[in-house]
Amino acid sequence: MKAQVRTARTDDIDEIIALWEVAAENAARPVDSRAGVLRLLERDPDALLLAELDGVIVGTVIAGWDGWRAHLYRLAVHPARRGDGIARTLVDAAERRLHVLGAQRFDAMVLDDNTLGTAFWSARGYSPQAEWRRWVRPAETAPRS
């Protein structure tokens, strides 16, 4: 049976976070929160795509679009469902969404030591962009006002 892809709804948030706890890259990042996912859905209701099998969420990807760049992140598939083509199905849907919005290039955020993730993205035709390095700053350290 092929997974069905749909956009996330607010009543999915707890199930999404539970999936991310077992299936996503969680190292070196803030803990996912209900409030954070809700903010995403309020800002861009179509960004968070879900894969469902028999009414159970088994995969996610966020197809972020800021009007200039297209970002794919939080690709996560339940460990028991890996190898079933769910990631491929999700990324196909995400790329279609972003292309319709006007994206000319996609980027995927993957931790360097995520061998499963780097193999997947490489097989999709993505490659690391050596001349770029992602720089981050925790929001709580930024000036307010």
VOMARVO-859750 format. One line per field, with one value per atom (N, C-alpha, C, O): x, y negated, z negated; residue number from 1; residue in one letter; atom name; chain. Coordinates in nm, 3 decimals, padded with zeros to 5 digits, m for minus. Layout:
X	c(X	...)
Y	c(Y	...)
Z	c(Z	...)
i	c(NUM	...)
aa	c(A	...)
at	c(CA	...)
ch	c(A	...)
END
This chain:
X	c(00.083	00.000	00.089	00.185	00.056	00.133	00.081	m00.039	00.173	00.137	00.066	00.099	m00.031	m00.102	m00.036	m00.004	m00.017	00.045	m00.062	m00.148	m00.055	m00.146	m00.075	00.032	m00.134	m00.077	m00.119	m00.224	m00.037	m00.064	m00.174	m00.196	m00.242	m00.345	m00.305	m00.221	m00.366	m00.332	m00.360	m00.289	m00.460	m00.488	m00.387	m00.397	m00.292	m00.185	m00.060	00.028	m00.051	00.075	00.133	00.252	00.054	00.110	00.165	00.269	00.095	00.143	00.270	00.359	00.279	00.400	00.520	00.626	00.503	00.614	00.654	00.773	00.558	00.589	00.669	00.763	00.634	00.709	00.852	00.947	00.867	01.001	01.088	01.210	01.029	01.108	01.174	01.282	01.113	01.170	01.234	01.311	01.203	01.245	01.331	01.388	01.344	01.410	01.549	01.584	01.626	01.755	01.728	01.675	01.763	01.733	01.857	01.847	01.975	02.099	02.123	02.091	02.179	02.226	02.118	02.145	01.996	01.888	01.792	01.784	01.719	01.620	01.513	01.487	01.454	01.348	01.225	01.189	01.162	01.041	00.930	00.918	00.849	00.739	00.610	00.609	00.502	00.369	00.354	00.302	00.401	00.389	00.468	00.422	00.586	00.666	00.600	00.598	00.546	00.477	00.351	00.320	00.281	00.161	00.197	00.124	00.308	00.351	00.378	00.340	00.442	00.467	00.336	00.320	00.241	00.113	00.034	m00.037	00.045	m00.025	00.039	m00.031	00.171	00.242	00.230	00.208	00.244	00.237	00.167	00.233	00.035	m00.042	m00.010	m00.043	00.053	00.082	00.227	00.266	00.307	00.450	00.481	00.572	00.409	00.438	00.355	00.233	00.424	00.358	00.372	00.477	00.266	00.263	00.239	00.167	00.298	00.266	00.188	00.230	00.075	m00.011	m00.031	m00.043	m00.034	m00.073	m00.180	m00.157	m00.295	m00.406	m00.434	m00.460	m00.429	m00.461	m00.351	m00.372	m00.234	m00.122	m00.015	00.023	00.035	00.141	00.272	00.317	00.332	00.456	00.573	00.685	00.548	00.656	00.618	00.501	00.722	00.702	00.813	00.922	00.783	00.885	00.828	00.709	00.914	00.875	00.932	01.052	00.843	00.881	00.867	00.764	00.974	00.971	01.001	01.089	00.928	00.944	00.932	00.831	01.034	01.031	01.009	01.022	00.975	00.956	01.082	01.078	01.192	01.320	01.388	01.436	01.391	01.460	01.365	01.267	01.397	01.318	01.402	01.513	01.349	01.423	01.342	01.222	01.410	01.349	01.416	01.538	01.337	01.392	01.287	01.169	01.333	01.249	01.190	01.077	01.270	01.232	01.253	01.366	01.147	01.153	01.054	00.939	01.101	01.016	01.030	01.141	00.918	00.921	01.017	01.011	01.106	01.206	01.147	01.210	01.028	00.966	00.917	00.886	00.909	00.857	00.965	00.935	01.089	01.197	01.218	01.207	01.248	01.267	01.138	01.139	01.028	00.899	00.870	00.762	00.964	00.943	00.872	00.834	00.855	00.781	00.858	00.800	00.988	01.068	01.063	01.048	01.075	01.069	00.934	00.928	00.826	00.692	00.676	00.621	00.725	00.717	00.798	00.750	00.920	01.006	00.950	00.958	00.894	00.829	00.720	00.712	00.635	00.527	00.582	00.530	00.686	00.747	00.807	00.788	00.879	00.939	00.832	00.848	00.723	00.613	00.557	00.536	00.534	00.481	00.573	00.528	00.700	00.796	00.814	00.831	00.810	00.821	00.703	00.722	00.583	00.464	00.475	00.429	00.537	00.553	00.659	00.666	00.741	00.841	00.985	01.076	01.006	01.144	01.221	01.169	01.346	01.434	01.543	01.613	01.555	01.653	01.604	01.543	01.631	01.592	01.719	01.823	01.709	01.818	01.760	01.647	01.839	01.799	01.899	02.020	01.848	01.935	01.951	01.854	02.077	02.109	02.235	02.334	02.229	02.349	02.460	02.435	02.584	02.698	02.712	02.748	02.684	02.704	02.580	02.578	02.479	02.358	02.380	02.344	02.437	02.472	02.348	02.350	02.242	02.118	02.062	02.022	02.061	02.011	02.097	02.044	02.228	02.315	02.305	02.312	02.289	02.271	02.140	02.135	02.032	01.903	01.910	01.872	01.959	01.962	02.056	02.027	02.166	02.257	02.188	02.201	02.114	02.041	01.935	01.897	01.887	01.786	01.850	01.779	01.983	02.050	02.098	02.144	02.087	02.137	02.283	02.328	02.358	02.498	02.532	02.472	02.630	02.670	02.725	02.790	02.700	02.753	02.871	02.854	02.989	03.110	03.143	03.203	03.106	03.145	03.054	03.077	02.951	02.860	02.870	02.895	02.851	02.843	02.727	02.715	02.644	02.530	02.577	02.649	02.537	02.570	02.441	02.339	02.446	02.326	02.352	02.466	02.247	02.252	02.121	02.014	02.127	02.003	01.927	01.986	01.799	01.717	01.721	01.714	01.732	01.730	01.854	01.855	01.958	02.078	02.074	02.163	01.975	01.964	01.900	01.819	01.937	01.876	01.725	01.678	01.653	01.507	01.471	01.526	01.377	01.315	01.337	01.290)
Y	c(00.118	00.000	m00.125	m00.133	m00.221	m00.344	m00.447	m00.462	m00.515	m00.618	m00.733	m00.768	m00.790	m00.907	m01.031	m01.034	m01.134	m01.258	m01.364	m01.380	m01.436	m01.549	m01.653	m01.627	m01.771	m01.874	m01.849	m01.790	m01.895	m01.878	m01.972	m02.079	m01.929	m02.010	m02.025	m01.951	m02.119	m02.142	m02.020	m01.998	m01.940	m01.822	m01.710	m01.605	m01.728	m01.630	m01.657	m01.571	m01.771	m01.816	m01.715	m01.685	m01.664	m01.570	m01.445	m01.394	m01.395	m01.275	m01.305	m01.220	m01.425	m01.465	m01.469	m01.414	m01.533	m01.543	m01.404	m01.377	m01.317	m01.180	m01.107	m01.034	m01.127	m01.065	m01.120	m01.043	m01.250	m01.310	m01.259	m01.249	m01.226	m01.175	m01.042	m01.012	m00.962	m00.831	m00.825	m00.734	m00.922	m00.909	m01.022	m01.008	m01.131	m01.248	m01.270	m01.212	m01.354	m01.398	m01.497	m01.606	m01.459	m01.546	m01.599	m01.673	m01.561	m01.605	m01.754	m01.804	m01.820	m01.958	m02.054	m02.144	m02.035	m02.125	m02.140	m02.052	m02.249	m02.266	m02.155	m02.100	m02.126	m02.026	m02.079	m02.196	m01.991	m02.031	m02.061	m01.996	m02.160	m02.195	m02.209	m02.237	m02.189	m02.206	m02.350	m02.372	m02.446	m02.587	m02.616	m02.692	m02.556	m02.578	m02.524	m02.590	m02.404	m02.345	m02.425	m02.447	m02.469	m02.551	m02.681	m02.724	m02.745	m02.868	m02.841	m02.921	m02.728	m02.692	m02.679	m02.735	m02.606	m02.584	m02.713	m02.731	m02.803	m02.932	m03.018	m03.088	m03.015	m03.098	m03.043	m03.119	m02.912	m02.849	m02.714	m02.612	m02.713	m02.591	m02.474	m02.360	m02.499	m02.391	m02.343	m02.255	m02.398	m02.365	m02.227	m02.160	m02.183	m02.056	m01.945	m01.939	m01.859	m01.748	m01.621	m01.595	m01.542	m01.418	m01.301	m01.314	m01.188	m01.062	m00.977	m00.960	m00.925	m00.844	m00.706	m00.690	m00.607	m00.470	m00.428	m00.428	m00.391	m00.347	m00.446	m00.407	m00.576	m00.680	m00.711	m00.790	m00.650	m00.673	m00.752	m00.718	m00.858	m00.939	m00.860	m00.825	m00.833	m00.755	m00.834	m00.784	m00.959	m01.039	m01.185	m01.221	m01.270	m01.414	m01.475	m01.419	m01.589	m01.676	m01.817	m01.838	m01.913	m02.053	m02.109	m02.101	m02.164	m02.227	m02.377	m02.436	m02.438	m02.580	m02.668	m02.638	m02.776	m02.871	m03.011	m03.045	m03.092	m03.228	m03.331	m03.451	m03.282	m03.370	m03.385	m03.441	m03.335	m03.345	m03.209	m03.170	m03.139	m03.010	m02.900	m02.924	m02.780	m02.662	m02.570	m02.531	m02.537	m02.455	m02.331	m02.338	m02.217	m02.092	m02.048	m02.035	m02.025	m01.981	m01.905	m01.904	m01.843	m01.758	m01.642	m01.599	m01.591	m01.466	m01.356	m01.332	m01.289	m01.183	m01.074	m01.101	m00.951	m00.835	m00.739	m00.713	m00.689	m00.596	m00.482	m00.427	m00.447	m00.343	m00.212	m00.146	m00.175	m00.049	m00.058	00.044	m00.180	m00.199	m00.243	m00.270	m00.250	m00.291	m00.183	m00.064	m00.228	m00.136	m00.111	m00.036	m00.173	m00.155	m00.263	m00.264	m00.354	m00.461	m00.582	m00.671	m00.588	m00.699	m00.830	m00.933	m00.829	m00.950	m01.001	m01.121	m00.912	m00.950	m01.013	m01.116	m00.953	m01.006	m01.145	m01.235	m01.164	m01.295	m01.400	m01.511	m01.366	m01.464	m01.497	m01.612	m01.400	m01.430	m01.535	m01.632	m01.516	m01.611	m01.747	m01.851	m01.746	m01.872	m01.949	m02.070	m01.880	m01.946	m02.001	m02.110	m01.927	m01.979	m02.107	m02.205	m02.106	m02.225	m02.345	m02.453	m02.325	m02.434	m02.483	m02.602	m02.391	m02.430	m02.518	m02.619	m02.482	m02.561	m02.701	m02.798	m02.712	m02.842	m02.929	m03.049	m02.869	m02.946	m02.910	m02.977	m02.808	m02.771	m02.727	m02.655	m02.771	m02.731	m02.635	m02.575	m02.622	m02.531	m02.493	m02.573	m02.370	m02.321	m02.296	m02.260	m02.314	m02.269	m02.183	m02.203	m02.089	m01.998	m02.012	m02.011	m02.025	m02.036	m01.897	m01.834	m01.851	m01.716	m01.725	m01.786	m01.663	m01.660	m01.583	m01.483	m01.630	m01.568	m01.420	m01.342	m01.379	m01.239	m01.151	m01.036	m01.203	m01.125	m01.048	m01.096	m00.931	m00.854	m00.809	m00.807	m00.775	m00.736	m00.855	m00.841	m00.972	m01.093	m01.136	m01.170	m01.135	m01.178	m01.082	m01.125	m00.953	m00.857	m00.883	m00.877	m00.911	m00.938	m01.061	m01.056	m01.172	m01.297	m01.286	m01.340	m01.217	m01.196	m01.118	m01.153	m01.015	m00.935	m01.018	m00.987	m01.124	m01.213	m01.318	m01.395	m01.321	m01.419	m01.543	m01.638	m01.543	m01.654	m01.630	m01.515	m01.737	m01.723	m01.836	m01.943	m01.812	m01.917	m02.038	m02.023	m02.153	m02.275	m02.319	m02.386	m02.281	m02.296	m02.441	m02.467	m02.533	m02.673	m02.742	m02.858	m02.672	m02.730	m02.655	m02.534	m02.724	m02.664	m02.732	m02.855	m02.657	m02.714	m02.774	m02.708	m02.896	m02.964	m02.979	m03.018	m02.950	m02.956	m03.036	m03.048	m03.089	m03.160	m03.132	m03.149	m03.089	m03.069	m03.201	m03.303	m03.198	m03.320	m03.390	m03.513	m03.312	m03.376	m03.459	m03.535	m03.448	m03.530	m03.658	m03.742	m03.674	m03.793	m03.908	m03.886	m04.032	m04.147	m04.150	m04.109	m04.198	m04.210	m04.357	m04.431	m04.396	m04.528	m04.602	m04.715)
Z	c(00.000	00.000	00.000	m00.076	00.085	00.095	m00.006	m00.026	m00.068	m00.165	m00.093	00.020	m00.161	m00.111	m00.171	m00.290	m00.089	m00.135	m00.148	m00.061	m00.258	m00.281	m00.366	m00.422	m00.374	m00.460	m00.605	m00.632	m00.695	m00.838	m00.883	m00.826	m00.987	m01.053	m01.199	m01.250	m01.265	m01.405	m01.492	m01.590	m01.458	m01.541	m01.517	m01.582	m01.426	m01.401	m01.484	m01.491	m01.547	m01.606	m01.705	m01.697	m01.795	m01.895	m01.828	m01.869	m01.727	m01.656	m01.577	m01.568	m01.521	m01.448	m01.543	m01.512	m01.657	m01.752	m01.801	m01.817	m01.825	m01.868	m01.760	m01.791	m01.633	m01.523	m01.521	m01.508	m01.533	m01.530	m01.643	m01.627	m01.756	m01.868	m01.835	m01.888	m01.749	m01.716	m01.577	m01.549	m01.491	m01.352	m01.298	m01.190	m01.370	m01.313	m01.373	m01.476	m01.305	m01.357	m01.469	m01.446	m01.589	m01.702	m01.772	m01.870	m01.723	m01.786	m01.758	m01.651	m01.855	m01.839	m01.791	m01.712	m01.838	m01.799	m01.915	m02.001	m01.918	m02.025	m02.018	m01.911	m02.130	m02.136	m02.061	m02.072	m01.985	m01.913	m02.013	m02.118	m01.979	m02.069	m01.990	m01.870	m02.061	m02.002	m01.950	m01.841	m02.030	m01.992	m01.864	m01.779	m01.850	m01.731	m01.605	m01.502	m01.614	m01.499	m01.466	m01.350	m01.569	m01.547	m01.475	m01.386	m01.514	m01.444	m01.297	m01.211	m01.267	m01.127	m01.052	m00.943	m01.108	m01.040	m01.023	m00.924	m01.120	m01.107	m01.000	m00.927	m00.990	m00.893	m00.751	m00.657	m00.737	m00.605	m00.619	m00.638	m00.611	m00.637	m00.545	m00.578	m00.431	m00.336	m00.342	m00.265	m00.431	m00.433	m00.488	m00.439	m00.587	m00.653	m00.589	m00.605	m00.516	m00.447	m00.530	m00.589	m00.532	m00.607	m00.514	m00.414	m00.547	m00.479	m00.579	m00.694	m00.534	m00.618	m00.559	m00.438	m00.646	m00.611	m00.710	m00.831	m00.659	m00.746	m00.858	m00.972	m00.825	m00.922	m01.022	m01.114	m01.007	m01.098	m01.025	m00.913	m01.088	m01.029	m01.039	m01.148	m00.922	m00.917	m00.860	m00.856	m00.816	m00.761	m00.753	m00.749	m00.751	m00.738	m00.653	m00.640	m00.596	m00.539	m00.544	m00.522	m00.572	m00.565	m00.435	m00.410	m00.354	m00.227	m00.247	m00.216	m00.298	m00.332	m00.212	m00.131	m00.202	m00.091	m00.148	m00.210	m00.129	m00.180	m00.070	m00.092	00.048	00.162	00.246	00.356	00.194	00.262	00.271	00.377	00.159	00.154	00.110	00.039	00.152	00.116	00.029	00.066	m00.087	m00.183	m00.218	m00.244	m00.219	m00.260	m00.390	m00.397	m00.491	m00.618	m00.697	m00.661	m00.804	m00.888	m00.809	m00.833	m00.712	m00.645	m00.747	m00.792	m00.783	m00.884	m00.846	m00.812	m00.853	m00.826	m00.944	m00.990	m00.991	m01.104	m01.071	m00.962	m01.165	m01.139	m01.085	m01.004	m01.129	m01.083	m00.939	m00.878	m00.884	m00.747	m00.649	m00.532	m00.693	m00.602	m00.496	m00.524	m00.376	m00.264	m00.187	m00.089	m00.230	m00.163	m00.059	00.000	m00.036	00.062	00.006	00.082	m00.125	m00.186	m00.173	m00.139	m00.198	m00.185	m00.041	m00.018	00.054	00.195	00.228	00.296	00.181	00.205	00.144	00.208	00.021	m00.044	00.030	00.052	00.068	00.135	00.274	00.317	00.344	00.472	00.453	00.528	00.351	00.324	00.283	00.325	00.202	00.157	00.274	00.286	00.360	00.476	00.570	00.625	00.589	00.672	00.612	00.683	00.481	00.414	00.435	00.473	00.411	00.420	00.563	00.587	00.657	00.799	00.839	00.907	00.799	00.831	00.770	00.830	00.652	00.587	00.655	00.630	00.742	00.815	00.785	00.833	00.706	00.670	00.794	00.879	00.802	00.911	00.864	00.944	00.733	00.675	00.537	00.466	00.499	00.367	00.285	00.340	00.155	00.070	m00.042	m00.085	m00.086	m00.194	m00.307	m00.285	m00.427	m00.543	m00.604	m00.646	m00.609	m00.656	m00.743	m00.704	m00.860	m00.945	m00.875	m00.808	m00.891	m00.825	m00.855	m00.766	m00.978	m01.014	m00.993	m01.038	m00.928	m00.899	m00.768	m00.661	m00.779	m00.659	m00.581	m00.458	m00.650	m00.582	m00.504	m00.388	m00.568	m00.502	m00.385	m00.279	m00.403	m00.293	m00.174	m00.059	m00.200	m00.091	m00.017	00.106	m00.092	m00.030	00.060	00.177	00.005	00.081	00.202	00.308	00.186	00.298	00.410	00.527	00.374	00.474	00.545	00.658	00.480	00.539	00.631	00.695	00.638	00.722	00.648	00.711	00.517	00.436	00.404	00.398	00.384	00.344	00.247	00.251	00.161	00.066	00.142	00.245	00.091	00.151	00.066	m00.037	00.109	00.028	m00.006	m00.111	00.079	00.053	m00.048	m00.081	m00.099	m00.196	m00.327	m00.329	m00.433	m00.566	m00.636	m00.631	m00.701	m00.773	m00.905	m00.980	m00.933	m01.057	m01.137	m01.081	m01.264	m01.347	m01.474	m01.519	m01.529	m01.656	m01.728	m01.670	m01.853	m01.928	m01.940	m01.974	m01.913	m01.915	m02.051	m02.058	m02.158	m02.291	m02.318	m02.414	m02.236	m02.256	m02.172	m02.185	m02.089	m02.003	m02.081	m02.170	m02.045	m02.111	m02.086	m01.980	m02.185	m02.171	m02.183	m02.264	m02.100	m02.100	m01.972	m01.958)
i	c(1	1	1	1	2	2	2	2	3	3	3	3	4	4	4	4	5	5	5	5	6	6	6	6	7	7	7	7	8	8	8	8	9	9	9	9	10	10	10	10	11	11	11	11	12	12	12	12	13	13	13	13	14	14	14	14	15	15	15	15	16	16	16	16	17	17	17	17	18	18	18	18	19	19	19	19	20	20	20	20	21	21	21	21	22	22	22	22	23	23	23	23	24	24	24	24	25	25	25	25	26	26	26	26	27	27	27	27	28	28	28	28	29	29	29	29	30	30	30	30	31	31	31	31	32	32	32	32	33	33	33	33	34	34	34	34	35	35	35	35	36	36	36	36	37	37	37	37	38	38	38	38	39	39	39	39	40	40	40	40	41	41	41	41	42	42	42	42	43	43	43	43	44	44	44	44	45	45	45	45	46	46	46	46	47	47	47	47	48	48	48	48	49	49	49	49	50	50	50	50	51	51	51	51	52	52	52	52	53	53	53	53	54	54	54	54	55	55	55	55	56	56	56	56	57	57	57	57	58	58	58	58	59	59	59	59	60	60	60	60	61	61	61	61	62	62	62	62	63	63	63	63	64	64	64	64	65	65	65	65	66	66	66	66	67	67	67	67	68	68	68	68	69	69	69	69	70	70	70	70	71	71	71	71	72	72	72	72	73	73	73	73	74	74	74	74	75	75	75	75	76	76	76	76	77	77	77	77	78	78	78	78	79	79	79	79	80	80	80	80	81	81	81	81	82	82	82	82	83	83	83	83	84	84	84	84	85	85	85	85	86	86	86	86	87	87	87	87	88	88	88	88	89	89	89	89	90	90	90	90	91	91	91	91	92	92	92	92	93	93	93	93	94	94	94	94	95	95	95	95	96	96	96	96	97	97	97	97	98	98	98	98	99	99	99	99	100	100	100	100	101	101	101	101	102	102	102	102	103	103	103	103	104	104	104	104	105	105	105	105	106	106	106	106	107	107	107	107	108	108	108	108	109	109	109	109	110	110	110	110	111	111	111	111	112	112	112	112	113	113	113	113	114	114	114	114	115	115	115	115	116	116	116	116	117	117	117	117	118	118	118	118	119	119	119	119	120	120	120	120	121	121	121	121	122	122	122	122	123	123	123	123	124	124	124	124	125	125	125	125	126	126	126	126	127	127	127	127	128	128	128	128	129	129	129	129	130	130	130	130	131	131	131	131	132	132	132	132	133	133	133	133	134	134	134	134	135	135	135	135	136	136	136	136	137	137	137	137	138	138	138	138	139	139	139	139	140	140	140	140	141	141	141	141	142	142	142	142	143	143	143	143	144	144	144	144	145	145	145	145)
aa	c(M	M	M	M	K	K	K	K	A	A	A	A	Q	Q	Q	Q	V	V	V	V	R	R	R	R	T	T	T	T	A	A	A	A	R	R	R	R	T	T	T	T	D	D	D	D	D	D	D	D	I	I	I	I	D	D	D	D	E	E	E	E	I	I	I	I	I	I	I	I	A	A	A	A	L	L	L	L	W	W	W	W	E	E	E	E	V	V	V	V	A	A	A	A	A	A	A	A	E	E	E	E	N	N	N	N	A	A	A	A	A	A	A	A	R	R	R	R	P	P	P	P	V	V	V	V	D	D	D	D	S	S	S	S	R	R	R	R	A	A	A	A	G	G	G	G	V	V	V	V	L	L	L	L	R	R	R	R	L	L	L	L	L	L	L	L	E	E	E	E	R	R	R	R	D	D	D	D	P	P	P	P	D	D	D	D	A	A	A	A	L	L	L	L	L	L	L	L	L	L	L	L	A	A	A	A	E	E	E	E	L	L	L	L	D	D	D	D	G	G	G	G	V	V	V	V	I	I	I	I	V	V	V	V	G	G	G	G	T	T	T	T	V	V	V	V	I	I	I	I	A	A	A	A	G	G	G	G	W	W	W	W	D	D	D	D	G	G	G	G	W	W	W	W	R	R	R	R	A	A	A	A	H	H	H	H	L	L	L	L	Y	Y	Y	Y	R	R	R	R	L	L	L	L	A	A	A	A	V	V	V	V	H	H	H	H	P	P	P	P	A	A	A	A	R	R	R	R	R	R	R	R	G	G	G	G	D	D	D	D	G	G	G	G	I	I	I	I	A	A	A	A	R	R	R	R	T	T	T	T	L	L	L	L	V	V	V	V	D	D	D	D	A	A	A	A	A	A	A	A	E	E	E	E	R	R	R	R	R	R	R	R	L	L	L	L	H	H	H	H	V	V	V	V	L	L	L	L	G	G	G	G	A	A	A	A	Q	Q	Q	Q	R	R	R	R	F	F	F	F	D	D	D	D	A	A	A	A	M	M	M	M	V	V	V	V	L	L	L	L	D	D	D	D	D	D	D	D	N	N	N	N	T	T	T	T	L	L	L	L	G	G	G	G	T	T	T	T	A	A	A	A	F	F	F	F	W	W	W	W	S	S	S	S	A	A	A	A	R	R	R	R	G	G	G	G	Y	Y	Y	Y	S	S	S	S	P	P	P	P	Q	Q	Q	Q	A	A	A	A	E	E	E	E	W	W	W	W	R	R	R	R	R	R	R	R	W	W	W	W	V	V	V	V	R	R	R	R	P	P	P	P	A	A	A	A	E	E	E	E	T	T	T	T	A	A	A	A	P	P	P	P	R	R	R	R	S	S	S	S)
at	c(N	CA	C	O	N	CA	C	O	N	CA	C	O	N	CA	C	O	N	CA	C	O	N	CA	C	O	N	CA	C	O	N	CA	C	O	N	CA	C	O	N	CA	C	O	N	CA	C	O	N	CA	C	O	N	CA	C	O	N	CA	C	O	N	CA	C	O	N	CA	C	O	N	CA	C	O	N	CA	C	O	N	CA	C	O	N	CA	C	O	N	CA	C	O	N	CA	C	O	N	CA	C	O	N	CA	C	O	N	CA	C	O	N	CA	C	O	N	CA	C	O	N	CA	C	O	N	CA	C	O	N	CA	C	O	N	CA	C	O	N	CA	C	O	N	CA	C	O	N	CA	C	O	N	CA	C	O	N	CA	C	O	N	CA	C	O	N	CA	C	O	N	CA	C	O	N	CA	C	O	N	CA	C	O	N	CA	C	O	N	CA	C	O	N	CA	C	O	N	CA	C	O	N	CA	C	O	N	CA	C	O	N	CA	C	O	N	CA	C	O	N	CA	C	O	N	CA	C	O	N	CA	C	O	N	CA	C	O	N	CA	C	O	N	CA	C	O	N	CA	C	O	N	CA	C	O	N	CA	C	O	N	CA	C	O	N	CA	C	O	N	CA	C	O	N	CA	C	O	N	CA	C	O	N	CA	C	O	N	CA	C	O	N	CA	C	O	N	CA	C	O	N	CA	C	O	N	CA	C	O	N	CA	C	O	N	CA	C	O	N	CA	C	O	N	CA	C	O	N	CA	C	O	N	CA	C	O	N	CA	C	O	N	CA	C	O	N	CA	C	O	N	CA	C	O	N	CA	C	O	N	CA	C	O	N	CA	C	O	N	CA	C	O	N	CA	C	O	N	CA	C	O	N	CA	C	O	N	CA	C	O	N	CA	C	O	N	CA	C	O	N	CA	C	O	N	CA	C	O	N	CA	C	O	N	CA	C	O	N	CA	C	O	N	CA	C	O	N	CA	C	O	N	CA	C	O	N	CA	C	O	N	CA	C	O	N	CA	C	O	N	CA	C	O	N	CA	C	O	N	CA	C	O	N	CA	C	O	N	CA	C	O	N	CA	C	O	N	CA	C	O	N	CA	C	O	N	CA	C	O	N	CA	C	O	N	CA	C	O	N	CA	C	O	N	CA	C	O	N	CA	C	O	N	CA	C	O	N	CA	C	O	N	CA	C	O	N	CA	C	O	N	CA	C	O	N	CA	C	O	N	CA	C	O	N	CA	C	O	N	CA	C	O	N	CA	C	O	N	CA	C	O	N	CA	C	O	N	CA	C	O	N	CA	C	O	N	CA	C	O	N	CA	C	O	N	CA	C	O	N	CA	C	O	N	CA	C	O	N	CA	C	O	N	CA	C	O	N	CA	C	O	N	CA	C	O	N	CA	C	O	N	CA	C	O	N	CA	C	O	N	CA	C	O	N	CA	C	O	N	CA	C	O	N	CA	C	O	N	CA	C	O)
ch	c(A	A	A	A	A	A	A	A	A	A	A	A	A	A	A	A	A	A	A	A	A	A	A	A	A	A	A	A	A	A	A	A	A	A	A	A	A	A	A	A	A	A	A	A	A	A	A	A	A	A	A	A	A	A	A	A	A	A	A	A	A	A	A	A	A	A	A	A	A	A	A	A	A	A	A	A	A	A	A	A	A	A	A	A	A	A	A	A	A	A	A	A	A	A	A	A	A	A	A	A	A	A	A	A	A	A	A	A	A	A	A	A	A	A	A	A	A	A	A	A	A	A	A	A	A	A	A	A	A	A	A	A	A	A	A	A	A	A	A	A	A	A	A	A	A	A	A	A	A	A	A	A	A	A	A	A	A	A	A	A	A	A	A	A	A	A	A	A	A	A	A	A	A	A	A	A	A	A	A	A	A	A	A	A	A	A	A	A	A	A	A	A	A	A	A	A	A	A	A	A	A	A	A	A	A	A	A	A	A	A	A	A	A	A	A	A	A	A	A	A	A	A	A	A	A	A	A	A	A	A	A	A	A	A	A	A	A	A	A	A	A	A	A	A	A	A	A	A	A	A	A	A	A	A	A	A	A	A	A	A	A	A	A	A	A	A	A	A	A	A	A	A	A	A	A	A	A	A	A	A	A	A	A	A	A	A	A	A	A	A	A	A	A	A	A	A	A	A	A	A	A	A	A	A	A	A	A	A	A	A	A	A	A	A	A	A	A	A	A	A	A	A	A	A	A	A	A	A	A	A	A	A	A	A	A	A	A	A	A	A	A	A	A	A	A	A	A	A	A	A	A	A	A	A	A	A	A	A	A	A	A	A	A	A	A	A	A	A	A	A	A	A	A	A	A	A	A	A	A	A	A	A	A	A	A	A	A	A	A	A	A	A	A	A	A	A	A	A	A	A	A	A	A	A	A	A	A	A	A	A	A	A	A	A	A	A	A	A	A	A	A	A	A	A	A	A	A	A	A	A	A	A	A	A	A	A	A	A	A	A	A	A	A	A	A	A	A	A	A	A	A	A	A	A	A	A	A	A	A	A	A	A	A	A	A	A	A	A	A	A	A	A	A	A	A	A	A	A	A	A	A	A	A	A	A	A	A	A	A	A	A	A	A	A	A	A	A	A	A	A	A	A	A	A	A	A	A	A	A	A	A	A	A	A	A	A	A	A	A	A	A	A	A	A	A	A	A	A	A	A	A	A	A	A	A	A	A	A	A	A	A	A	A	A	A	A	A	A	A	A	A	A	A	A	A	A	A	A	A	A	A	A	A	A	A	A	A	A	A	A	A	A	A	A	A	A	A	A	A	A)
END
